[in-house]
Amino acid sequence: MTTAPPRTTATAWWRPLLLAAALLTGLFGAAAPAGAATAEATISVTVSAVTNPGDTVLISGNTAQLGNWDPAAAVPLHTTAQTYPSWTGYVQIIQGSTAEYKFLIRSSTGAVTWESVPNRTVTHSTTTITAIDDRWNVGSGAPVAASFRVTAGTAYGQNVYLVGNLAELGGWNPAAAVPLSTGSASYPAWSAALQLPPNTPVEYKYLIKNPDGSVVWEGGANRTATTPATGTFTVQDTWRP
């Protein structure tokens, strides 16, 4: 009777191939499956923004997680009576990547207002905590040296102040306005020097405080300017009655 050959004789050819595949996998690693998801990280967002009743502050950017600059897909932030004007929330970012973003305000009627500062950037770090902490429409970077000078005639006991839309300018609060100074050699020119954030739109006005504490605002619309990215920022104005 004829016996069948051992099974190992007919199948021994695949063993070297299996060994070679194992060696290649060890050297180069197993290939990622097609369509494998990219790891994302969650980062916190905080922005200080003064708004009108019914407004919502949102964040949008150049990634799908930030809505690809589409206001309708932007990520809404939240505030409370206790934390206002601080708005907070969370966004997703690809681990180790850099994203561009800006804040926008949506009114109760649906009107959208974007920040006018250059696009902001955030880079996720795998070694330190990544977070966003900004001020609405205030650029990031080293402050610039700002100088304000206005020609204003005053009566004895009156003093000239500068106030505007930035915290450095008192946030439109006369009690927190920046005092200007003058002297016998420089009067009626009044001046002040301070630090302001770069790349930032500025709205401001001058006011006069009387000895009794009452305030006289100059006339006309708010003055406007934009600070440079670096260097110095100087304005020279004349009081508007």
N, CA, C and O of each residue as an XYZ file, in Angstrom:
964
protein
N       0.856     -1.196      0.000
C       0.000      0.000      0.000
C       0.884      1.235      0.000
O       1.836      1.304      0.777
N       0.591      2.221     -0.857
C       1.386      3.451     -0.935
C       0.922      4.418      0.149
O      -0.277      4.622      0.341
N       1.881      5.011      0.855
C       1.552      5.973      1.924
C       1.717      7.386      1.418
O       2.548      7.636      0.545
N       0.929      8.331      1.955
C       1.045      9.749      1.576
C       2.303     10.351      2.150
O       2.710     10.007      3.259
N       2.932     11.256      1.397
C       4.142     11.916      1.922
C       3.812     12.789      3.121
O       2.670     13.223      3.274
N       4.785     13.048      3.965
C       4.537     13.941      5.126
C       4.062     15.310      4.655
O       4.525     15.783      3.618
N       3.138     15.976      5.392
C       2.584     17.291      5.002
C       3.646     18.362      4.980
O       3.549     19.327      4.222
N       4.674     18.194      5.819
C       5.707     19.211      5.876
C       6.487     19.285      4.592
O       7.040     20.338      4.274
N       6.553     18.217      3.849
C       7.303     18.225      2.602
C       6.638     19.134      1.581
O       7.340     19.807      0.826
N       5.301     19.180      1.530
C       4.585     19.983      0.543
C       4.438     21.442      0.957
O       4.219     22.289      0.091
N       4.550     21.780      2.259
C       4.287     23.160      2.724
C       5.514     23.873      3.266
O       5.404     25.007      3.733
N       6.623     23.270      3.219
C       7.817     23.877      3.816
C       8.248     25.151      3.117
O       9.000     25.930      3.704
N       7.796     25.408      1.857
C       8.243     26.573      1.090
C       7.854     27.919      1.701
O       8.543     28.907      1.447
N       6.774     28.006      2.503
C       6.311     29.306      3.010
C       7.029     29.763      4.260
O       6.921     30.926      4.647
N       7.757     28.870      4.895
C       8.420     29.255      6.149
C       9.442     30.376      5.955
O       9.454     31.298      6.770
N      10.299     30.360      4.929
C      11.248     31.483      4.750
C      10.541     32.804      4.489
O      11.004     33.854      4.935
N       9.399     32.761      3.753
C       8.664     34.002      3.489
C       8.078     34.586      4.764
O       8.102     35.799      4.970
N       7.553     33.719      5.616
C       6.992     34.173      6.886
C       8.061     34.799      7.760
O       7.821     35.808      8.422
N       9.235     34.201      7.762
C      10.344     34.737      8.564
C      10.773     36.094      8.036
O      11.044     37.007      8.816
N      10.838     36.237      6.694
C      11.239     37.516      6.104
C      10.233     38.613      6.426
O      10.622     39.743      6.722
N       8.934     38.287      6.372
C       7.905     39.276      6.694
C       8.002     39.736      8.134
O       7.821     40.916      8.435
N       8.288     38.797      9.022
C       8.432     39.154     10.430
C       9.609     40.080     10.642
O       9.530     41.012     11.442
N      10.715     39.831      9.925
C      11.890     40.688     10.060
C      11.608     42.096      9.543
O      12.017     43.078     10.163
N      10.897     42.200      8.388
C      10.579     43.517      7.838
C       9.661     44.305      8.763
O       9.829     45.513      8.933
N       8.692     43.620      9.359
C       7.800     44.294     10.299
C       8.565     44.821     11.496
O       8.287     45.917     11.982
N       9.511     44.060     11.966
C      10.298     44.514     13.110
C      11.163     45.704     12.780
O      11.399     46.561     13.632
N      11.658     45.768     11.500
C      12.532     46.868     11.116
C      11.757     48.154     10.839
O      12.175     49.232     11.260
N      10.628     48.047     10.131
C       9.925     49.235      9.658
C       8.597     49.480     10.360
O       8.009     50.545     10.172
N       8.105     48.555     11.149
C       6.829     48.727     11.837
C       5.679     48.384     10.929
O       5.786     48.439      9.704
N       4.596     48.034     11.541
C       3.410     47.679     10.772
C       2.790     48.918     10.152
O       2.742     49.968     10.792
N       2.321     48.816      8.934
C       1.695     49.948      8.253
C       0.380     50.303      8.925
O      -0.375     49.425      9.343
N       0.103     51.662      9.029
C      -1.158     52.107      9.626
C      -2.291     51.771      8.682
O      -2.139     51.904      7.467
N      -3.396     51.350      9.196
C      -4.523     51.042      8.322
C      -5.019     52.273      7.605
O      -4.968     53.376      8.149
N      -5.503     52.095      6.379
C      -6.006     53.218      5.593
C      -7.118     53.922      6.353
O      -7.991     53.285      6.942
N      -7.066     55.291      6.329
C      -8.116     56.073      6.974
C      -8.009     56.128      8.479
O      -8.975     56.494      9.148
N      -6.831     55.765      9.047
C      -6.691     55.811     10.503
C      -6.839     57.249     10.993
O      -6.326     58.164     10.349
N      -7.516     57.471     12.097
C      -7.781     58.807     12.626
C      -6.520     59.445     13.196
O      -5.699     58.765     13.811
N      -6.362     60.790     12.984
C      -5.251     61.529     13.552
C      -5.606     61.931     14.975
O      -6.729     62.353     15.248
N      -4.650     61.798     15.872
C      -4.912     62.087     17.281
C      -5.193     63.574     17.473
O      -4.497     64.420     16.912
N      -6.217     63.889     18.267
C      -6.568     65.256     18.580
C      -6.379     65.522     20.064
O      -6.432     64.612     20.891
N      -6.157     66.798     20.382
C      -6.022     67.213     21.775
C      -7.054     68.287     22.061
O      -7.423     69.042     21.163
N      -7.519     68.367     23.279
C      -8.472     69.389     23.708
C      -7.713     70.483     24.452
O      -6.963     70.199     25.386
N      -7.909     71.744     24.032
C      -7.249     72.863     24.708
C      -8.308     73.867     25.150
O      -9.355     74.001     24.517
N      -8.024     74.559     26.229
C      -8.961     75.540     26.767
C      -8.784     76.885     26.066
O      -7.691     77.231     25.617
N      -9.877     77.628     25.983
C      -9.884     78.941     25.339
C     -10.466     79.957     26.304
O     -11.517     79.725     26.901
N      -9.780     81.085     26.458
C     -10.275     82.197     27.265
C     -10.018     83.493     26.511
O      -8.906     83.723     26.036
N     -11.031     84.339     26.398
C     -10.842     85.641     25.777
C     -11.662     86.660     26.558
O     -12.804     86.399     26.934
N     -11.069     87.813     26.793
C     -11.776     88.907     27.450
C     -12.404     89.772     26.367
O     -11.700     90.352     25.540
N     -13.739     89.857     26.375
C     -14.447     90.595     25.333
C     -15.667     91.287     25.918
O     -16.521     90.647     26.532
N     -15.744     92.594     25.726
C     -16.902     93.368     26.160
C     -17.949     93.294     25.052
O     -17.650     93.607     23.900
N     -19.161     92.887     25.385
C     -20.207     92.665     24.389
C     -21.503     93.351     24.788
O     -21.650     93.843     25.906
N     -22.439     93.372     23.846
C     -23.780     93.885     24.108
C     -24.699     92.742     24.523
O     -24.410     91.586     24.214
N     -25.786     93.031     25.206
C     -26.724     91.972     25.580
C     -27.177     91.179     24.356
O     -27.526     91.759     23.327
N     -27.169     89.858     24.473
C     -27.566     89.004     23.370
C     -26.441     88.575     22.462
O     -26.636     87.702     21.616
N     -25.246     89.172     22.612
C     -24.095     88.789     21.790
C     -23.514     87.459     22.242
O     -23.647     87.070     23.402
N     -22.872     86.771     21.315
C     -22.125     85.552     21.610
C     -20.736     85.669     21.002
O     -20.592     86.097     19.857
N     -19.726     85.293     21.755
C     -18.348     85.278     21.255
C     -18.016     83.871     20.783
O     -18.324     82.896     21.469
N     -17.388     83.760     19.611
C     -17.022     82.472     19.046
C     -15.570     82.501     18.595
O     -14.965     83.567     18.484
N     -15.016     81.324     18.337
C     -13.660     81.199     17.810
C     -13.723     80.378     16.537
O     -14.402     79.353     16.483
N     -13.008     80.832     15.506
C     -12.962     80.119     14.240
C     -11.538     80.146     13.714
O     -10.729     80.977     14.128
N     -11.234     79.227     12.791
C      -9.876     79.164     12.285
C      -9.764     78.365     10.999
O     -10.757     78.100     10.321
N      -8.520     77.984     10.675
C      -8.235     77.370      9.383
C      -8.257     75.851      9.406
O      -7.748     75.217      8.481
N      -8.832     75.257     10.438
C      -8.922     73.803     10.506
C     -10.389     73.387     10.599
O     -11.265     74.186     10.930
N     -10.628     72.110     10.296
C     -11.998     71.596     10.383
C     -12.519     71.699     11.804
O     -13.702     71.964     12.015
N     -11.637     71.489     12.792
C     -12.053     71.552     14.191
C     -12.486     72.971     14.583
O     -13.261     73.144     15.524
N     -11.985     73.988     13.864
C     -12.320     75.381     14.156
C     -13.317     75.951     13.155
O     -13.616     77.145     13.189
N     -13.826     75.118     12.273
C     -14.877     75.571     11.364
C     -14.423     76.083     10.022
O     -15.248     76.547      9.234
N     -13.101     76.014      9.727
C     -12.579     76.459      8.424
C     -13.030     77.869      8.059
O     -13.417     78.129      6.920
N     -12.976     78.773      9.026
C     -13.298     80.191      8.848
C     -14.777     80.432      8.521
O     -15.136     81.532      8.100
N     -15.612     79.459      8.701
C     -17.043     79.618      8.449
C     -17.730     80.020      9.755
O     -17.751     79.227     10.696
N     -18.295     81.237      9.836
C     -18.944     81.656     11.088
C     -20.021     80.691     11.556
O     -20.237     80.526     12.756
N     -20.697     80.052     10.602
C     -21.768     79.128     10.978
C     -21.223     77.880     11.663
O     -21.951     77.202     12.388
N     -19.939     77.571     11.437
C     -19.326     76.389     12.040
C     -18.339     76.745     13.145
O     -17.629     75.875     13.648
N     -18.290     78.035     13.531
C     -17.376     78.468     14.586
C     -17.780     77.866     15.925
O     -18.928     77.467     16.120
N     -16.818     77.807     16.846
C     -17.055     77.209     18.168
C     -17.503     78.296     19.142
O     -16.749     79.236     19.393
N     -18.706     78.193     19.694
C     -19.184     79.225     20.625
C     -18.494     79.137     21.979
O     -18.173     78.050     22.460
N     -18.273     80.297     22.584
C     -17.721     80.381     23.933
C     -18.828     80.838     24.878
O     -19.905     81.238     24.437
N     -18.558     80.776     26.167
C     -19.610     81.026     27.157
C     -19.091     81.945     28.263
O     -17.894     81.999     28.544
N     -20.023     82.659     28.876
C     -19.701     83.508     30.017
C     -20.855     83.454     31.004
O     -21.921     82.920     30.697
N     -20.641     84.005     32.181
C     -21.678     84.097     33.203
C     -21.619     85.483     33.826
O     -20.689     86.250     33.576
N     -22.612     85.790     34.630
C     -22.634     87.085     35.307
C     -21.426     87.247     36.213
O     -20.969     88.364     36.457
N     -20.907     86.126     36.712
C     -19.773     86.175     37.623
C     -18.433     86.285     36.892
O     -17.483     86.856     37.426
N     -18.354     85.744     35.679
C     -17.066     85.709     34.972
C     -16.948     86.749     33.862
O     -15.838     87.014     33.400
N     -18.059     87.349     33.417
C     -18.026     88.359     32.361
C     -17.072     89.489     32.743
O     -17.062     89.891     33.906
N     -16.254     90.032     31.797
C     -16.250     89.831     30.340
C     -15.346     88.688     29.855
O     -14.918     88.694     28.701
N     -15.059     87.732     30.701
C     -14.252     86.586     30.295
C     -15.153     85.520     29.664
O     -16.123     85.077     30.278
N     -14.827     85.114     28.442
C     -15.552     84.077     27.715
C     -14.644     82.860     27.594
O     -13.466     82.996     27.261
N     -15.182     81.668     27.863
C     -14.346     80.477     27.893
C     -14.993     79.327     27.113
O     -16.188     79.345     26.817
N     -14.169     78.335     26.794
C     -14.642     77.146     26.106
C     -13.484     76.225     25.796
O     -12.385     76.394     26.324
N     -13.734     75.241     24.933
C     -12.706     74.268     24.553
C     -12.766     74.035     23.053
O     -13.837     74.077     22.448
N     -11.592     73.788     22.453
C     -11.525     73.442     21.034
C     -10.589     72.248     20.867
O      -9.786     71.931     21.745
N     -10.719     71.600     19.714
C      -9.859     70.478     19.383
C      -8.764     70.939     18.424
O      -8.992     71.802     17.575
N      -7.571     70.355     18.568
C      -6.454     70.646     17.680
C      -5.674     69.359     17.458
O      -5.525     68.558     18.381
N      -5.176     69.154     16.249
C      -4.367     67.975     15.961
C      -3.101     68.034     16.805
O      -2.432     69.066     16.855
N      -2.778     66.945     17.457
C      -1.603     66.915     18.331
C      -0.343     67.297     17.560
O      -0.074     66.767     16.482
N       0.430     68.235     18.133
C       1.691     68.664     17.542
C       1.553     69.625     16.385
O       2.558     69.974     15.765
N       0.329     70.076     16.063
C       0.127     70.943     14.904
C      -0.010     72.404     15.311
O      -0.115     72.728     16.494
N      -0.007     73.290     14.297
C      -0.229     74.714     14.493
C      -1.488     75.126     13.741
O      -1.681     74.729     12.592
N      -2.344     75.916     14.380
C      -3.583     76.376     13.755
C      -3.655     77.896     13.823
O      -3.138     78.515     14.753
N      -4.308     78.491     12.817
C      -4.598     79.917     12.830
C      -6.042     80.111     13.302
O      -6.908     79.278     13.034
N      -6.289     81.217     14.005
C      -7.641     81.447     14.514
C      -7.893     82.923     14.766
O      -6.966     83.731     14.819
N      -9.151     83.251     14.916
C      -9.602     84.574     15.325
C     -10.890     84.421     16.117
O     -11.543     83.378     16.084
N     -11.238     85.486     16.828
C     -12.518     85.518     17.520
C     -13.510     86.351     16.706
O     -13.120     87.239     15.948
N     -14.779     86.052     16.875
C     -15.838     86.831     16.253
C     -16.991     86.969     17.228
O     -17.153     86.155     18.137
N     -17.789     88.004     17.031
C     -18.965     88.239     17.865
C     -20.190     88.155     16.968
O     -20.259     88.809     15.927
N     -21.158     87.341     17.386
C     -22.428     87.236     16.670
C     -23.507     87.913     17.513
O     -23.706     87.559     18.675
N     -24.200     88.887     16.923
C     -25.229     89.618     17.652
C     -26.509     88.801     17.714
O     -26.621     87.750     17.084
N     -27.465     89.293     18.475
C     -28.746     88.597     18.603
C     -29.507     88.564     17.284
O     -30.397     87.733     17.105
N     -29.162     89.466     16.352
C     -29.807     89.480     15.041
C     -29.063     88.635     14.015
O     -29.514     88.502     12.877
N     -27.918     88.059     14.412
C     -27.133     87.226     13.498
C     -25.992     87.943     12.823
O     -25.235     87.314     12.083
N     -25.836     89.240     13.048
C     -24.729     89.979     12.450
C     -23.406     89.521     13.050
O     -23.311     89.284     14.254
N     -22.386     89.397     12.203
C     -21.087     88.873     12.632
C     -20.026     89.962     12.533
O     -19.920     90.641     11.512
N     -19.248     90.128     13.588
C     -18.128     91.060     13.606
C     -16.856     90.295     13.925
O     -16.750     89.670     14.980
N     -15.881     90.342     13.006
C     -14.598     89.667     13.221
C     -13.608     90.622     13.880
O     -13.710     91.840     13.733
N     -12.658     90.059     14.601
C     -11.524     90.858     15.047
C     -10.799     91.421     13.831
O     -10.789     90.797     12.770
N     -10.197     92.592     13.977
C      -9.438     93.175     12.875
C      -7.932     93.026     13.043
O      -7.166     93.538     12.227
N      -7.498     92.332     14.090
C      -6.073     92.076     14.268
C      -5.652     90.958     13.314
O      -6.508     90.224     12.820
N      -4.336     90.810     13.042
C      -3.888     89.697     12.194
C      -4.287     88.351     12.791
O      -4.539     88.239     13.991
N      -4.341     87.326     11.927
C      -4.684     85.990     12.402
C      -3.784     85.590     13.563
O      -2.576     85.823     13.533
N      -4.374     84.996     14.570
C      -3.628     84.483     15.700
C      -3.177     83.049     15.392
O      -3.734     82.410     14.500
N      -2.190     82.544     16.108
C      -1.752     81.158     15.931
C      -1.607     80.475     17.289
O      -1.285     81.108     18.293
N      -1.854     79.167     17.290
C      -1.635     78.349     18.479
C      -0.972     77.058     18.023
O      -1.386     76.454     17.033
N       0.048     76.641     18.742
C       0.765     75.403     18.432
C       0.618     74.441     19.592
O       0.969     74.770     20.725
N       0.100     73.252     19.317
C      -0.071     72.267     20.377
C       1.277     71.667     20.743
O       2.056     71.280     19.872
N       1.539     71.593     22.027
C       2.764     70.992     22.534
C       2.447     69.664     23.198
O       1.458     69.532     23.918
N       3.303     68.684     22.943
C       3.126     67.372     23.563
C       3.843     67.280     24.900
O       3.755     66.263     25.587
N       4.559     68.350     25.275
C       5.330     68.317     26.522
C       4.837     69.313     27.565
O       5.106     69.145     28.754
N       4.113     70.355     27.130
C       3.595     71.347     28.073
C       2.107     71.579     27.786
O       1.594     71.191     26.736
N       1.436     72.214     28.735
C       0.012     72.492     28.574
C      -0.187     73.603     27.542
O       0.427     74.665     27.638
N      -1.045     73.352     26.561
C      -1.368     74.339     25.539
C      -2.726     74.958     25.861
O      -3.693     74.244     26.124
N      -2.793     76.278     25.839
C      -4.047     76.966     26.116
C      -4.058     78.285     25.361
O      -3.005     78.826     25.025
N      -5.254     78.799     25.096
C      -5.437     80.098     24.454
C      -5.978     81.065     25.497
O      -6.961     80.769     26.177
N      -5.331     82.224     25.622
C      -5.755     83.242     26.590
C      -5.495     84.601     25.956
O      -4.351     85.056     25.928
N      -6.537     85.260     25.443
C      -6.385     86.485     24.666
C      -7.348     87.563     25.125
O      -8.186     87.350     26.002
N      -7.206     88.723     24.507
C      -8.138     89.827     24.669
C      -8.715     90.169     23.308
O      -7.982     90.218     22.319
N     -10.001     90.401     23.244
C     -10.679     90.694     21.996
C      -9.999     91.850     21.258
O      -9.794     92.932     21.809
N      -9.657     91.583     19.995
C      -9.111     92.592     19.084
C      -7.821     93.224     19.581
O      -7.497     94.349     19.201
N      -7.087     92.519     20.421
C      -5.792     92.990     20.912
C      -4.734     92.044     20.395
O      -4.794     90.843     20.659
N      -3.754     92.571     19.653
C      -2.717     91.743     19.064
C      -1.796     91.148     20.106
O      -1.707     91.631     21.235
N      -1.111     90.088     19.705
C      -0.161     89.428     20.594
C       1.266     89.824     20.217
O       1.535     90.202     19.076
N       2.162     89.734     21.173
C       3.559     90.086     20.939
C       4.042     91.112     21.932
O       3.305     91.517     22.832
N       5.287     91.533     21.768
C       5.882     92.509     22.682
C       5.185     93.855     22.535
O       4.865     94.261     21.418
N       4.945     94.553     23.640
C       4.273     95.854     23.559
C       5.120     96.886     22.831
O       6.343     96.763     22.754
N       4.460     97.894     22.303
C       5.152     98.993     21.632
C       5.093    100.225     22.527
O       4.164    100.399     23.315
N       6.101    101.068     22.387
C       6.153    102.308     23.165
C       5.267    103.348     22.483
O       5.534    103.753     21.352
N       4.210    103.778     23.176
C       3.242    104.717     22.612
C       3.399    106.094     23.247
O       3.662    106.221     24.443
N       3.232    107.115     22.421
C       3.309    108.493     22.897
C       2.107    109.262     22.367
O       1.868    109.307     21.161
N       1.353    109.869     23.283
C       0.194    110.677     22.912
C       0.487    112.133     23.268
O       0.984    112.432     24.354
N       0.171    113.034     22.334
C       0.398    114.464     22.543
C      -0.800    115.228     21.988
O      -1.188    115.033     20.836
N      -1.378    116.089     22.805
C      -2.531    116.864     22.371
C      -2.358    118.317     22.808
O      -1.885    118.596     23.910
N      -2.744    119.227     21.935
C      -2.733    120.649     22.264
C      -4.109    121.031     22.783
O      -5.100    120.955     22.056
N      -4.165    121.442     24.045
C      -5.451    121.738     24.677
C      -5.284    122.886     25.669
O      -4.495    122.804     26.610
N      -6.047    123.964     25.437
C      -6.043    125.069     26.383
C      -6.937    124.758     27.573
O      -8.052    124.265     27.402
N      -6.459    125.042     28.765
C      -7.209    124.721     29.973
C      -7.224    125.917     30.922
O      -6.424    126.845     30.804
N      -8.161    125.860     31.862
C      -8.217    126.857     32.926
C      -7.433    126.337     34.127
O      -7.091    125.157     34.199
N      -7.156    127.231     35.058
C      -6.388    126.836     36.241
C      -7.118    125.714     37.001
O      -8.315    125.815     37.270
N      -6.399    124.668     37.334
C      -6.971    123.551     38.076
C      -7.489    122.423     37.201
O      -7.778    121.335     37.698
N      -7.610    122.671     35.899
C      -8.048    121.613     34.994
C      -6.870    120.752     34.546
O      -5.736    121.225     34.461
N      -7.156    119.478     34.259
C      -6.129    118.570     33.770
C      -6.691    117.744     32.613
O      -7.889    117.464     32.561
N      -5.820    117.362     31.696
C      -6.217    116.625     30.498
C      -5.892    115.148     30.688
O      -4.847    114.791     31.233
N      -6.805    114.301     30.230
C      -6.652    112.849     30.347
C      -6.905    112.185     29.002
O      -7.515    112.767     28.105
N      -6.428    110.967     28.884
C      -6.616    110.128     27.703
C      -7.391    108.883     28.108
O      -7.066    108.244     29.108
N      -8.421    108.535     27.332
C      -9.212    107.348     27.640
C      -9.589    106.661     26.333
O      -9.729    107.320     25.303
N      -9.754    105.332     26.369
C     -10.061    104.624     25.130
C     -10.554    103.215     25.355
O     -10.969    102.848     26.454
N     -10.499    102.425     24.284
C     -11.124    101.099     24.297
C     -10.251    100.005     24.876
O     -10.734     98.889     25.066
N      -8.995    100.270     25.162
C      -8.108     99.262     25.721
C      -8.021     99.418     27.240
O      -8.263    100.489     27.797
N      -7.666     98.309     27.883
C      -7.485     98.372     29.336
C      -6.397     99.371     29.695
O      -6.494    100.062     30.710
N      -5.347     99.451     28.855
C      -4.258    100.396     29.101
C      -4.725    101.842     29.012
O      -4.065    102.749     29.519
N      -5.881    102.051     28.357
C      -6.439    103.397     28.200
C      -7.670    103.603     29.073
O      -8.424    104.557     28.878
N      -7.868    102.722     30.021
C      -8.959    102.892     30.967
C     -10.264    102.266     30.588
O     -11.222    102.342     31.357
N     -10.346    101.635     29.410
C     -11.594    100.989     29.007
C     -12.786    101.928     28.993
O     -13.886    101.547     29.393
N     -12.572    103.148     28.535
C     -13.615    104.182     28.446
C     -14.145    104.622     29.810
O     -15.187    105.273     29.887
N     -13.453    104.282     30.862
C     -13.873    104.695     32.193
C     -13.084    105.946     32.595
O     -11.872    105.858     32.792
N     -13.734    107.103     32.720
C     -13.000    108.325     33.067
C     -12.201    108.202     34.362
O     -11.159    108.837     34.520
N     -12.702    107.373     35.293
C     -11.992    107.214     36.563
C     -10.657    106.494     36.378
O      -9.757    106.628     37.207
N     -10.528    105.720     35.273
C      -9.296    104.977     35.007
C      -8.502    105.583     33.849
O      -7.570    104.959     33.342
N      -8.870    106.799     33.429
C      -8.202    107.440     32.297
C      -6.737    107.731     32.616
O      -6.342    107.823     33.778
N      -5.944    107.874     31.554
C      -4.498    108.114     31.691
C      -4.246    109.619     31.801
O      -4.633    110.362     30.899
N      -3.608    110.093     32.879
C      -3.334    111.528     33.003
C      -2.215    111.971     32.063
O      -1.204    111.284     31.920
N      -2.407    113.112     31.433
C      -1.366    113.723     30.618
C      -0.710    114.840     31.429
O      -1.306    115.383     32.359
N       0.494    115.163     31.068
C       1.224    116.191     31.821
C       1.642    117.323     30.889
O       1.749    117.141     29.677
N       1.874    118.489     31.474
C       2.339    119.656     30.743
C       3.289    120.446     31.641
O       3.521    120.062     32.787
N       3.823    121.516     31.144
C       4.735    122.341     31.928
C       4.751    123.747     31.379
O       4.169    124.018     30.329
N       5.418    124.644     32.086
C       5.446    126.041     31.659
C       6.094    126.191     30.286
O       5.752    127.100     29.530
N       7.029    125.297     29.967
C       7.722    125.398     28.684
C       6.967    124.702     27.557
O       7.183    125.016     26.387
N       6.084    123.760     27.893
C       5.405    122.976     26.854
C       3.927    123.319     26.685
O       3.346    123.010     25.645
N       3.303    123.952     27.688
C       1.885    124.290     27.606
C       1.600    125.135     26.375
O       2.396    126.029     26.089
N       0.515    124.917     25.619
C      -0.663    124.076     25.934
C      -0.565    122.630     25.430
O      -1.591    121.976     25.243
N       0.636    122.132     25.213
C       0.793    120.741     24.791
C       0.808    119.840     26.023
O       1.536    120.095     26.982
N       0.003    118.795     25.987
C      -0.068    117.801     27.048
C       0.361    116.459     26.461
O       0.058    116.170     25.304
N       1.063    115.635     27.241
C       1.582    114.384     26.687
C       1.609    113.275     27.731
O       1.593    113.518     28.938
N       1.649    112.043     27.215
C       1.773    110.855     28.059
C       2.457    109.768     27.255
O       2.285    109.677     26.040
N       3.236    108.942     27.945
C       3.913    107.804     27.317
C       3.490    106.538     28.053
O       3.442    106.516     29.282
N       3.188    105.498     27.308
C       2.761    104.236     27.907
C       3.026    103.101     26.933
O       3.422    103.332     25.790
N       2.807    101.882     27.384
C       2.982    100.689     26.567
C       1.622    100.209     26.065
O       0.659    100.146     26.829
N       1.548     99.869     24.766
C       0.314     99.352     24.180
C       0.606     98.056     23.427
O       1.730     97.844     22.973
N      -0.389     97.197     23.291
C      -0.176     95.951     22.553
C       0.038     96.231     21.072
O      -0.513     97.203     20.554
N       0.823     95.408     20.370
C       1.074     95.618     18.941
C      -0.093     95.148     18.086
O      -0.972     94.419     18.546
N      -0.080     95.585     16.825
C      -1.077     95.130     15.842
C      -2.509     95.261     16.358
O      -3.332     94.367     16.161
N      -2.793     96.367     17.011
C      -4.083     96.488     17.689
C      -4.808     97.776     17.302
O      -4.225     98.856     17.395
N      -6.071     97.683     16.868
C      -6.860     98.899     16.611
C      -7.137     99.630     17.930
O      -7.468     99.010     18.940
N      -6.998    100.922     17.900
C      -7.184    101.736     19.106
C      -8.248    102.792     18.833
O      -8.203    103.487     17.818
N      -9.199    102.904     19.747
C     -10.145    104.022     19.739
C      -9.909    104.825     21.016
O      -9.733    104.252     22.091
N      -9.905    106.139     20.897
C      -9.605    106.957     22.078
C     -10.168    108.355     21.932
O     -10.560    108.789     20.849
N     -10.195    109.046     23.064
C     -10.583    110.448     23.130
C      -9.844    111.101     24.292
O      -9.295    110.428     25.164
N      -9.847    112.431     24.280
C      -9.311    113.179     25.402
C     -10.469    113.760     26.212
O     -11.554    114.009     25.687
N     -10.211    113.969     27.497
C     -11.198    114.618     28.350
C     -10.475    115.517     29.343
O      -9.286    115.353     29.616
N     -11.224    116.460     29.866
C     -10.687    117.389     30.867
C     -11.436    117.169     32.171
O     -12.665    117.113     32.197
N     -10.677    117.045     33.247
C     -11.279    116.933     34.578
C     -11.155    118.276     35.292
O     -10.079    118.869     35.367
N     -12.270    118.724     35.803
C     -12.303    119.976     36.559
C     -11.898    119.737     38.007
O     -11.888    118.594     38.466
N     -11.563    120.802     38.732
C     -11.181    120.635     40.141
C     -12.256    119.969     40.993
O     -11.942    119.312     41.985
N     -13.535    120.135     40.608
C     -14.612    119.529     41.394
C     -14.863    118.070     41.017
O     -15.755    117.435     41.579
N     -14.072    117.520     40.054
C     -14.211    116.123     39.661
C     -15.101    115.902     38.453
O     -15.154    114.793     37.921
N     -15.808    116.949     38.004
C     -16.643    116.798     36.815
C     -15.764    116.634     35.573
O     -14.597    117.026     35.562
N     -16.354    116.044     34.531
C     -15.592    115.680     33.338
C     -16.169    116.366     32.116
O     -17.387    116.443     31.957
N     -15.295    116.868     31.251
C     -15.678    117.452     29.970
C     -15.012    116.635     28.871
O     -13.786    116.608     28.770
N     -15.821    115.967     28.048
C     -15.286    115.199     26.931
C     -15.050    116.106     25.737
O     -15.790    117.067     25.528
N     -14.018    115.804     24.947
C     -13.855    116.540     23.701
C     -14.955    116.118     22.730
O     -15.547    115.050     22.888
N     -15.231    116.944     21.733
C     -16.287    116.656     20.789
C     -15.835    115.732     19.669
O     -14.686    115.292     19.626
N     -16.768    115.448     18.760
C     -16.447    114.635     17.600
C     -16.501    113.143     17.875
O     -16.755    112.703     18.997
N     -16.254    112.377     16.818
C     -16.264    110.924     16.911
C     -15.005    110.421     17.612
O     -14.037    111.159     17.792
N     -15.041    109.166     17.998
C     -13.851    108.559     18.594
C     -12.686    108.647     17.619
O     -12.851    108.435     16.417
N     -11.542    108.953     18.131
C     -10.327    108.921     17.320
C      -9.915    107.463     17.123
O     -10.152    106.634     18.001
N      -9.308    107.145     15.996
C      -8.915    105.762     15.717
C      -7.483    105.707     15.198
O      -7.000    106.634     14.548
N      -6.825    104.609     15.497
C      -5.463    104.360     15.014
C      -5.191    102.872     15.208
O      -5.970    102.174     15.858
N      -4.091    102.389     14.647
C      -3.668    100.998     14.827
C      -2.193    100.975     15.185
O      -1.372    101.568     14.486
N      -1.860    100.305     16.254
C      -0.460    100.240     16.666
C       0.334     99.358     15.702
O      -0.232     98.432     15.121
N       1.623     99.619     15.518
C       2.444     98.800     14.610
C       2.811     97.469     15.248
O       2.579     97.251     16.437
N       3.386     96.584     14.445
C       3.807     95.272     14.947
C       4.975     95.393     15.901
O       5.074     94.639     16.870
N       5.863     96.340     15.630
C       7.028     96.568     16.486
C       7.344     98.066     16.487
O       6.768     98.843     15.725
N       8.262     98.440     17.352
C       8.749     99.815     17.341
C       7.953    100.741     18.225
O       7.580    100.383     19.342
N       7.688    101.950     17.719
C       7.020    102.975     18.500
C       5.735    103.426     17.813
O       5.528    103.200     16.620
N       4.880    104.070     18.605
C       3.578    104.543     18.125
C       3.383    105.946     18.674
O       3.383    106.143     19.889
N       3.216    106.931     17.782
C       3.113    108.329     18.207
C       1.931    108.999     17.536
O       1.725    108.847     16.332
N       1.146    109.747     18.319
C       0.059    110.537     17.755
C       0.164    111.969     18.275
O       0.588    112.202     19.407
N      -0.227    112.921     17.434
C      -0.265    114.328     17.811
C      -1.633    114.871     17.416
O      -2.009    114.840     16.244
N      -2.366    115.365     18.395
C      -3.741    115.783     18.173
C      -3.957    117.211     18.679
O      -3.104    117.803     19.341
N      -5.117    117.724     18.342
C      -5.575    119.008     18.853
C      -6.955    118.832     19.466
O      -7.832    118.220     18.856
N      -7.149    119.349     20.639
C      -8.432    119.217     21.346
C      -9.579    119.704     20.472
O      -9.500    120.761     19.845
N     -10.646    118.909     20.445
C     -11.825    119.273     19.672
C     -12.931    119.719     20.626
O     -13.384    118.933     21.458
N     -13.371    120.978     20.512
C     -14.419    121.458     21.431
C     -15.761    120.806     21.136
O     -16.749    121.094     21.812
